[in-house]
């Protein structure tokens, strides 16, 4: 079954991640995954401080759940290969916080009624890190752990220079790369990814209007035409080289067995290219 859990259901994804967590760390106490999922549900649902419910239509809570599930599966696969250094429970937990909070930068405070949170696209990573710092300080996390989560969140930036992130050790870097990979693969493998491209374009357009920057896509059709190249020229090289190929931990068996995420992404790219060809045929008539 793909995905392992229905990513439209926080309850289903929480249960799947909790099962992975318990399998990886059988001595861990119960309740951690449910607790931190509760924080994320509250944040995106408008139940935290003076923040409104998320209104970005592409970078919604399901987007976060897609990445979160993929993150847990990557770390599970990594542990099964006995890769070094092993990821301890604490680092898994901090990574889980990072992926759950990595798009809180799209949230608006009450009274911010202009447009949607998509207007913050260009600065959403720094806003997400600031949100995480605030939330985790309230939850009594120390400065060291908050710093780890903030640095991991930076791995999800589209144009981030990874060598500029001051990781404190190889463990932190390894989990950060798993988060960056999961953020990309989780969304692109979703069965409705091609259908959401118009919504993604609308977010890009809103961001450009708000920030006064040039929109790199001329239209939805242009975005559709460019998506295959985005996968081949940006995402694949990034997950392979920059993120050191951690996506292979999703392969069964590791490292060269079928990889469900890649299989579904390739199917989506094939569908997107068919959509682009059909659009071009209509224009040519």
Buried (B, 14 or more C-beta within 10 A) or exposed (E): EEBBBBBBEBEBBBBBBBBBBBEBBEEBEEEBBEEBBBBBBBBBBBEBBEBBBBBBBBBBBBBBBBBBBBBBBBBBBBBBEEBEEEBEEEBBBBBBBBBBBBBBBBBBEEEBEEBBBBBBBBBBBBBBBBBBBBBBEEEEBEEEBBBBBBBBBBBBBEEBEBEEBEBEEEBBBBBBBBBBBBBBBBBBBBEEBBEBBBBBBBBBBBBBEBEEEEBEBEEBBBBBBBBBEBBEEEBBEBBBEBBBEBBBBBBEEBEEEEBBBBEBBBBBBEBBBEBBEEBEEEEEE
